[in-house]
Amino acid sequence: MSRALRLPDADLRTSPRTGWTRDHWTAVADHWLGWVRDHSPTPALPRLPGRVTRDGERRESMETVCRSMILAAARVARARPDDADADEIAAWYREALVAGTTPGGPQEWPRAVTGRLPRVGLTQPLVEAANAAFALHLARERLWDALAPGERDQVARWLRHHARLDTWPNNWQLFPAVAEGFLRSVGLEDTDVGELHVARMEGWYVGDGWYTDGPEHRFDHYNAWAIHPYLWAWYRMTDTTGTAEGERHLDRLAAYVRSFARLVAPDGALLHQGRSLTYRTAALAAGWCAEVSGVSPLDPGQWRRLASGVLRDFVEHGVGVGGPLSLGWYGPHEGSTQYYSGFGSPYYAGIGFLGLALADDAAVWTAVEPAHDPSDEVTPIPRVGWTVARAGGVCRLVNHGADHVTMALDDYPDEDDPHYAKLSYSTHTAPETGRGFVANVDSHLAVLDAGGQASRRTAVRGVRVEGPVSGSVHLPHLDGRPLPGAAVRTVSVTHGPWEVRCHLVRTAEPRMVREGAHAVADETPPQAGSWGSGGRWARGARGVLAAVAPLHGYERADVVRGEGVNAFGPHSATPYLIGGHVAGERVYVALHLLWLDPDATAADLAASDPRAVVDVTVAGSVVGVRWADDGATTRTDLATFVPWDGVTAGGQG
């Protein structure tokens, strides 16, 4: 089965940076939606290529319809009256929705039987009910009003069943709320249980536009594609946007978009961090919500340049071009998915097309893109524990705030995830997964046991961000348990494409330590070589370069290679440093570089001197840093920068 993506010619007058216009977005939307219909023997039960989760194929089919229906709703909401394609799309989704919600029908979808532990049951339909409600709200005239009265009653009963379930203490709180909110908007529900769910979510707001996804330190793109959009939708559905609470959320939405804009590189590459990354362009949803509500902190042309850059980047890497959206990032990669990811999951990407619900004469579609990229900058996000550096063609995230784990209990050890546990993420690299995460080299400070097994970072115990300096404390874990007597205090000093990363490592017995740079991945094995007198670098064919050099405490360097463990390509390479035995406390300092330079050569890298970039002094636990280019200086005591008294010689305090 083949389907050709036909894009309009580039419009360099209106879009001098991307060449993309609203017509390009419409063409991609039609192409992605076409794959769903092509793989649907019956409307409610599409069967796309890809895996089926333990919930069964019908659950995946339901997910495919309800998620792609958000894309369809955005596509048809403002379509012209003579747009036959929009009429066909809307009719197909109405038929699928009615068939899937017909009790006892041949295409009936499963219903959620409970929302959360301890009575575990089928829960995913709760999510899809909310997705359907979101789509019905977005294109109410074409998707809801066009249903026959009996059909509307049937769909309402299905939504009502899910609106009355309790669920997990995270972004799932918003799913029953949105299902209920839509029913309220059409006069078919008069309860206010959704307000409790929304209040719970609003209680997890931390500042700078960000929510934690439930308790602990859970920060990721769920802010962009679930939390902000579903709060936005709920306030609109319940006609409470103009209340104090609704206005407060719009302020938070604007603040979030300001942060999010820094997580996209000049070439449109999106930050690769967090779970459910197969949703891809869904990360644009919050920005479109801000545009629709008129609260975006970005100029219309600036937002379209950013959003079009992200979509174009994925399309140019083949996403959804030669077949339906796959489980992965640029290409298929199950290592960056979750156990609940099935063949329909990637179509949640469609919520990132909400801008199509704006008319073609809206400012965001007619404004001229800025001709130049924003200046390089280092931006702290203190409430999240992040520092974002936009430099060298790459956006880099220094992570001292996100971990997505729970505190360990005697019968429930800490778990971690490569998409949260690393010290740094970027728009052009991905963490190693599978075997690569077992080795746990990249973007990590590991305490090694006698057999070379690497400790895990797990929960962040203390966080502080002061301008370009940020830090955290963690207890190294081995085999799911804290390593007795061990603690690591890490402080990062960020400067353009550079980072001086400092560690105060405490162990009760001699241990080796290992410091890894970013993992570089490509279609062919990356090049690697020496950097200065003691560092190492790795560079992919597309010009992404990662390097690390020892400044204090390390004794040797090397590069480890991987195959099939990285979302950015089948071949990967990670430079790393090894430090000597420690017992008690010892300081380690390394210089990291991440850069996009297609023209750099191995000779250039080998001839450069890391110590000409920065001058570092170490006196006890105090590290002084002076950058050569502008003379900027910092002086940080690793022992006190992150004040947390819970680290004791016996482990957890």
C-alpha positions in Angstrom: 0.0 0.0 0.0 1.6 3.3 -1.1 0.6 6.9 -0.6 2.7 9.8 -1.8 3.1 12.9 0.3 2.7 15.9 -2.0 3.7 19.2 -0.4 3.1 22.7 -1.8 6.1 24.7 -3.1 8.0 26.5 -0.4 6.9 30.1 0.3 10.1 31.9 1.1 8.3 35.3 1.1 6.1 34.5 4.1 8.3 31.8 5.6 11.9 32.7 4.8 13.3 30.3 7.4 11.1 27.2 6.9 9.3 27.7 3.6 6.2 26.2 5.2 2.7 27.6 5.3 -0.7 26.4 6.5 -1.1 24.5 3.2 1.9 22.4 4.2 0.3 21.6 7.5 -2.9 20.6 5.8 -1.1 18.4 3.3 0.7 16.5 6.1 -2.5 16.2 8.1 -4.3 14.7 5.1 -1.4 12.3 4.5 -1.3 11.1 8.1 -5.0 10.7 8.3 -5.0 8.9 5.0 -2.9 6.1 6.4 -5.5 5.5 9.1 -8.3 5.1 6.6 -6.1 2.9 4.3 -5.6 0.5 7.2 -9.2 0.3 8.3 -11.2 -2.7 7.1 -14.0 -1.2 9.2 -14.0 2.4 10.4 -13.8 1.7 14.2 -11.2 -1.1 13.9 -8.1 0.1 12.0 -5.1 -2.2 12.1 -1.9 -0.2 11.6 1.5 -1.9 11.4 3.1 -2.2 14.8 2.8 -4.0 18.1 -0.2 -4.8 20.2 -0.1 -4.3 24.0 -1.5 -6.7 26.5 -4.9 -4.9 26.3 -5.5 -6.4 22.9 -6.0 -5.2 19.3 -9.4 -3.6 19.8 -7.9 -1.3 22.4 -5.2 -0.2 19.9 -7.9 0.3 17.2 -9.9 2.5 19.6 -6.7 4.4 20.4 -5.9 4.9 16.7 -9.4 6.4 16.0 -9.7 8.6 19.1 -6.2 10.0 18.8 -6.2 10.6 15.1 -9.7 12.2 15.5 -8.0 15.2 17.3 -5.9 15.7 14.1 -9.1 15.3 12.0 -11.0 17.8 14.2 -8.3 20.4 13.8 -8.2 19.7 10.0 -12.0 20.1 9.5 -12.9 22.7 12.1 -12.2 25.7 9.9 -12.4 24.0 6.5 -14.0 25.9 3.6 -17.6 24.9 2.7 -16.3 23.5 -0.7 -13.6 21.3 0.9 -14.7 17.8 -0.1 -11.8 16.2 1.7 -12.8 17.8 5.0 -16.4 16.5 4.5 -15.1 13.0 3.8 -12.8 13.1 6.9 -15.6 14.3 9.2 -18.1 11.7 8.0 -15.6 8.9 8.4 -14.8 9.8 12.0 -18.5 10.2 12.9 -19.1 6.7 11.5 -16.1 5.3 13.4 -17.2 6.9 16.7 -20.8 5.6 16.4 -19.6 2.1 15.5 -17.1 2.0 18.3 -19.6 3.1 21.0 -22.5 0.8 19.9 -23.1 -1.6 22.8 -22.8 -5.2 21.6 -22.0 -4.0 18.1 -19.5 -5.9 15.9 -17.0 -3.0 16.2 -17.6 -2.1 19.8 -14.6 -0.7 21.7 -13.7 -1.9 25.2 -14.6 0.3 28.2 -12.5 1.1 31.1 -13.4 -1.1 34.1 -11.5 0.9 36.7 -9.2 3.9 36.7 -6.3 3.0 39.0 -4.7 0.7 41.5 -5.3 -1.3 43.6 -8.1 -2.7 41.4 -6.2 -2.9 38.2 -8.3 -3.3 35.1 -8.5 -2.0 31.6 -7.7 1.7 31.9 -6.7 3.0 28.5 -10.3 3.7 27.3 -10.5 6.5 29.8 -7.7 8.3 27.9 -9.4 7.7 24.6 -12.7 9.0 25.8 -11.0 12.2 26.8 -9.3 12.4 23.4 -12.7 11.9 21.7 -14.3 14.6 23.9 -11.4 17.0 23.0 -12.0 16.4 19.3 -15.8 16.7 19.6 -15.3 20.1 21.3 -12.8 21.3 18.7 -15.0 20.6 15.7 -18.4 20.4 17.4 -20.4 21.5 14.3 -18.9 18.8 12.0 -18.4 16.0 14.4 -21.0 16.3 17.2 -23.9 18.4 15.8 -23.9 16.4 12.6 -24.7 13.2 14.5 -28.4 12.0 14.8 -30.0 12.5 18.2 -29.8 8.8 19.0 -26.2 8.7 18.0 -25.4 11.7 20.3 -27.2 9.9 23.2 -25.1 6.8 22.6 -21.8 8.6 22.5 -22.8 10.6 25.6 -23.4 7.4 27.5 -20.0 6.1 26.6 -18.3 9.4 27.6 -20.4 9.5 30.9 -19.2 6.1 31.9 -15.6 7.3 31.7 -16.2 10.7 33.2 -17.2 9.1 36.5 -14.1 7.0 37.0 -11.3 7.9 39.4 -7.8 7.5 38.2 -4.0 7.8 38.6 -2.6 10.8 40.6 -1.0 12.5 37.6 -2.1 13.9 34.3 -4.8 11.2 34.1 -6.8 13.3 36.5 -7.7 15.5 33.5 -9.2 12.7 31.4 -12.4 12.1 33.3 -12.6 15.9 33.8 -12.5 16.6 30.0 -15.0 13.9 29.2 -17.4 15.4 31.8 -16.5 18.9 30.6 -17.7 18.2 27.1 -20.9 16.7 28.3 -21.5 19.8 30.4 -20.9 22.0 27.3 -23.6 20.2 25.4 -26.1 20.2 28.3 -25.9 16.4 29.0 -24.2 16.5 32.4 -24.7 18.6 35.5 -22.1 17.2 37.9 -19.0 19.0 39.0 -16.7 16.1 39.8 -14.3 17.4 37.1 -13.6 20.4 39.2 -12.0 18.2 41.8 -9.7 16.6 39.2 -8.7 20.0 37.8 -8.0 21.4 41.3 -5.8 18.5 42.0 -3.8 19.1 38.8 -3.6 22.8 39.5 -2.2 21.9 42.9 0.9 20.4 41.2 1.9 23.7 39.7 5.5 24.6 40.6 6.1 27.8 38.7 7.7 29.1 35.5 4.7 27.7 33.6 5.4 24.1 34.7 3.5 21.4 36.5 4.9 18.3 37.9 3.1 15.3 36.5 1.8 14.1 39.9 4.1 13.9 43.0 7.9 13.9 43.0 10.1 15.5 40.2 8.2 14.5 37.1 8.9 17.2 34.4 8.7 16.4 30.7 6.7 17.1 27.5 3.5 16.0 29.2 3.2 19.7 30.2 2.9 20.5 26.5 0.7 17.7 25.1 -1.5 16.7 28.1 -1.5 19.0 31.1 -1.8 22.4 29.5 -4.0 21.4 26.6 -6.5 19.5 28.7 -6.7 22.2 31.3 -7.2 24.7 28.5 -9.9 22.6 27.0 -11.7 22.0 30.3 -11.9 25.7 31.1 -13.3 26.4 27.7 -15.8 23.5 27.8 -17.1 24.7 31.2 -17.1 28.3 30.2 -14.8 29.2 33.1 -12.0 30.7 31.1 -12.9 34.2 32.3 -12.9 33.2 36.0 -10.0 33.9 38.3 -8.9 30.2 38.0 -9.2 30.3 34.2 -7.3 33.5 33.9 -4.6 32.1 36.2 -4.2 29.1 33.9 -3.8 31.3 30.8 -1.0 33.1 32.6 0.6 29.8 33.4 0.1 28.6 29.8 1.9 31.8 28.5 4.8 31.2 30.9 5.1 27.6 29.8 5.2 28.6 26.1 8.0 31.0 26.9 10.0 28.1 28.4 9.1 25.6 25.7 10.4 27.9 22.9 13.8 27.4 24.3 13.6 23.6 23.9 13.6 23.7 20.1 16.8 24.0 18.1 17.2 26.4 15.1 16.8 23.5 12.7 13.5 22.5 14.3 14.8 19.6 16.3 12.8 19.0 19.5 14.3 18.3 22.9 14.4 14.5 23.4 13.6 13.9 27.0 10.9 12.2 29.0 8.4 9.4 28.3 6.0 8.8 25.4 8.3 10.5 23.0 6.6 8.7 20.1 4.0 11.5 20.4 6.5 13.8 18.7 4.7 16.9 17.3 2.1 16.7 20.2 4.7 18.8 22.0 3.4 21.8 20.0 -0.1 21.6 21.5 0.4 24.1 24.4 1.8 26.7 22.0 -1.2 26.4 19.7 -3.5 26.7 22.7 -1.8 29.9 23.6 -2.2 31.2 20.0 -5.9 30.3 20.0 -6.5 32.1 23.3 -4.4 35.1 22.3 -2.0 34.8 25.2 1.2 33.6 23.4 4.3 35.4 24.5 5.7 34.9 21.0 5.0 37.0 17.9 2.7 35.0 15.5 5.5 34.6 12.9 7.9 33.5 15.6 5.6 30.7 16.8 4.8 29.6 13.3 8.5 29.5 12.5 9.1 27.3 15.6 6.1 25.0 15.0 6.7 24.6 11.3 10.4 23.9 12.0 9.4 21.0 14.3 6.9 19.5 11.9 9.3 19.9 8.9 12.1 18.3 10.8 10.1 15.2 11.5 8.7 15.0 8.0 12.1 15.4 6.5 13.3 12.5 8.6 10.5 10.4 7.1 8.0 10.4 10.0 4.6 9.4 8.6 5.8 9.7 5.0 6.1 6.2 3.7 3.7 4.6 6.1 1.6 5.3 9.2 3.4 7.0 12.2 5.7 4.4 13.8 6.6 3.8 17.4 9.8 5.7 17.7 11.3 9.1 17.1 12.7 9.8 13.6 12.5 6.1 12.8 11.0 3.0 14.6 12.7 2.6 18.0 10.9 0.6 20.7 13.5 1.5 23.3 12.1 5.0 23.6 8.5 3.7 24.1 6.5 2.5 27.1 4.8 -0.8 27.8 1.5 0.9 27.0 2.5 2.0 23.6 0.6 0.3 20.8 0.3 0.8 17.1 -2.2 3.7 17.5 -0.2 5.6 20.2 1.9 7.7 17.8 -1.2 9.4 16.4 -1.4 11.5 19.5 1.0 13.6 17.5 -2.1 15.1 15.9 -2.8 17.3 19.0 0.2 19.3 17.8 -1.9 20.4 14.7 -4.4 22.5 16.7 -3.4 25.6 14.7 -5.4 24.2 11.8 -8.5 25.1 13.9 -7.6 28.7 13.3 -8.8 30.3 10.1 -6.4 30.7 7.2 -6.4 34.5 7.6 -5.4 34.3 11.3 -2.2 36.2 12.2 -0.2 33.1 13.0 -0.7 31.9 9.3 -0.2 35.3 7.6 2.6 36.9 9.6 6.1 36.8 8.2 8.6 34.5 9.9 11.5 36.2 11.6 14.5 36.1 9.2 17.0 35.4 11.9 17.2 32.9 14.7 17.3 34.1 18.3 20.7 34.8 19.8 22.4 32.0 21.7 21.5 32.1 25.4 21.7 30.2 28.6 18.3 30.2 30.4 17.7 28.9 33.9 14.3 27.4 34.8 14.7 27.4 38.6 11.4 25.8 39.7 12.1 22.8 37.5 15.8 22.5 38.3 16.8 22.9 34.6 19.2 25.1 32.7 18.7 25.4 29.0 21.5 26.3 26.7 20.9 27.3 23.1 24.2 27.4 21.4 26.2 25.8 18.5 23.0 24.9 16.6 21.8 22.7 19.5 19.5 23.2 22.5 20.9 21.4 25.5 19.1 20.7 28.8 21.2 20.5 32.0 19.0 18.3 34.2 19.0 18.7 38.0 15.3 18.5 38.5 13.6 15.6 36.7 13.8 12.0 37.7 10.3 10.4 37.5 10.8 8.0 40.3 9.3 7.5 43.8 11.3 7.4 47.0 12.5 3.8 47.8 10.6 1.8 50.3 11.7 -1.5 51.9 9.6 -3.6 49.6 9.5 -1.2 46.6 12.9 -0.2 45.3 13.5 3.0 43.3 13.2 2.7 39.6 14.7 5.0 37.0 14.5 5.7 33.3 17.1 6.8 30.8 14.8 9.6 29.6 14.8 11.2 33.1 17.9 10.0 34.9 20.6 11.7 32.8 22.4 14.8 33.7 21.9 16.3 30.3 19.6 16.0 27.3 19.5 17.7 23.9 17.7 18.3 20.7 20.3 16.3 18.7 21.1 13.3 21.0 19.1 10.6 22.8 20.0 8.6 25.8 21.1 5.0 25.3 18.3 2.5 26.0 18.1 -1.3 26.5 21.6 -2.7 26.7 22.9 0.9 26.6 21.1 1.9 29.7 22.3 -1.3 31.5 25.9 0.0 30.8 24.7 3.5 31.7 27.6 5.5 30.3 26.1 8.5 28.5 25.4 11.8 30.4 25.9 10.2 33.7 28.3 10.0 36.7 28.5 6.4 37.7 30.1 4.9 40.8 31.3 1.4 39.7 31.4 -1.8 41.7 34.3 -4.3 41.5 32.8 -5.9 38.4 32.3 -2.6 36.6 28.5 -2.4 37.2 27.4 1.2 37.0 25.3 2.9 39.7 22.0 4.5 38.8 21.1 8.1 39.6 17.4 7.5 40.6 15.7 10.2 42.8 17.1 13.7 42.9 17.3 14.7 46.6 18.2 18.4 46.4 18.0 21.0 43.6 19.3 24.5 43.2 19.6 26.8 40.1 21.3 30.1 40.3 21.8 31.7 36.9 24.2 29.5 34.8 25.1 27.4 37.9 22.8 24.5 38.8 23.2 21.5 41.1 21.6 18.5 42.7 22.3 15.6 45.1 21.6 11.9 44.5 22.3 8.7 46.3 23.9 6.2 43.8 21.9 2.9 43.6 23.2 -0.5 42.7 20.7 -3.4 42.2 17.8 -1.1 43.1 19.2 -0.1 46.5 21.2 2.8 47.7 25.0 2.1 47.8 25.9 2.2 51.5 27.8 5.3 52.5 27.7 6.8 49.0 26.4 10.2 47.8 27.1 12.4 44.8 26.7 16.2 44.7 26.8 17.5 41.2 27.2 21.2 40.1 27.0 22.3 36.5 28.4 25.6 35.2 26.9 26.2 31.8 28.4 28.6 29.2 27.2 28.5 25.6 27.9 25.0 24.1 30.1 24.2 27.1 29.5 22.8 30.5 31.9 22.4 33.4 30.5 19.5 35.4 31.7 19.1 38.9 31.1 16.2 41.3 31.8 15.8 45.0 31.7 12.0 45.3 31.5 10.3 48.7 32.0 6.5 49.2 32.6 4.3 52.2 35.1 2.1 50.3 37.4 2.5 47.3 35.3 2.8 44.1 36.1 3.8 40.5 33.9 6.6 38.9 33.0 7.1 35.3 31.8 10.3 33.6 30.0 10.1 30.2 29.3 12.7 27.5 26.3 12.7 25.3 25.8 9.7 23.1 26.1 10.6 19.4 24.1 8.4 17.0 23.8 8.1 13.2 23.1 5.8 10.3 26.8 5.0 10.1 29.3 4.5 13.0 30.3 7.9 14.4 33.9 9.0 14.1 35.9 9.2 17.4 39.2 10.6 18.5 41.3 12.4 21.1 40.6 15.9 22.3 43.6 17.8 23.5 45.9 15.9 25.9 43.3 13.7 27.7 39.8 14.1 26.3 37.7 12.2 23.7 35.1 13.2 21.1 32.6 11.4 18.9 31.0 12.9 15.8 28.2 11.7 13.6 27.9 12.0 9.8 25.4 14.8 10.2 27.9 16.9 12.2 26.7 16.4 15.8 29.7 16.3 18.0 30.0 15.4 21.7 33.2 15.7 23.7 34.4 15.4 27.2 37.8 16.3 28.7 39.3 15.8 32.2 39.9 18.9 34.3 40.4 17.4 37.7 40.5 13.9 39.2 40.2 11.7 36.1 42.9 9.5 34.8 42.0 8.2 31.4 39.4 8.5 28.6 37.8 6.3 26.0 34.8 5.9 23.7 32.2 3.2 24.0 30.1 2.2 21.0 26.5 0.8 20.8 24.3 -0.7 18.2 20.5 -0.6 18.1 20.2 1.3 21.4 19.6 4.9 20.3 16.6 6.6 18.9 18.7 8.8 16.6 20.4 6.0 14.7 21.5 2.4 14.7 25.1 3.2 15.5 26.2 5.3 18.5 29.3 6.4 20.3 29.8 7.9 23.8 33.1 9.5 25.0 33.8 9.0 28.7 36.3 9.5 31.5 37.5 7.2 34.3 38.6 8.3 37.7 40.7 6.5 40.3 39.6 4.8 43.5 37.9 6.9 46.1 37.1 6.4 49.7 35.8 9.3 51.7 35.3 12.4 49.5 36.9 13.4 46.3 36.2 16.1 43.6 36.0 15.3 39.9 35.7 18.0 37.2 35.1 17.6 33.5 34.5 19.9 30.5 31.6 18.9 28.2 30.9 20.1 24.7 27.9 19.5 22.4 28.0 21.1 19.0 26.5 20.9 15.5 29.1 21.5 12.9 29.0 19.6 9.6 32.3 21.1 8.5 34.4 20.2 11.5 37.3 17.7 10.9 39.1 15.2 13.1 42.3 17.3 12.7 40.5 20.4 14.0 39.3 18.6 17.1 42.6 16.8 17.8 44.5 20.1 17.6 42.1 22.1 19.9 43.0 22.4 23.6 40.1 22.1 26.1 42.1 23.9 28.7 42.3 27.0 26.5 38.5 27.2 26.8 38.3 27.4 30.6 40.5 27.7 33.6 39.5 25.6 36.6 40.9 25.6 40.1 40.1 23.2 42.9 40.7 23.9 46.6 39.0 21.3 48.8 35.4 21.2 47.7 35.5 24.7 46.2 35.7 24.9 42.4 36.6 28.1 40.6 35.7 28.5 36.9 36.9 31.2 34.5 35.8 31.2 30.9 38.5 32.4 28.4 36.1 34.0 25.9 34.5 36.6 28.1 36.2 36.2 31.5 33.0 35.2 33.3 33.9 33.7 36.7 32.1 31.5 39.2 33.3 30.1 42.5 31.2 27.2 44.0 31.5 25.1 47.1 30.2 21.7 46.1 29.7 20.8 49.7 27.2 23.6 50.3 25.8 24.7 47.0 22.9 22.3 47.3 22.1 22.4 51.1 20.7 19.0 52.0 21.6 17.4 55.2 20.0 14.0 54.4 23.3 12.5 52.9 25.0 10.5 55.6 27.8 8.0 55.7 25.2 5.3 56.3 23.2 6.0 53.2 19.8 7.7 53.4 19.3 10.1 56.2 
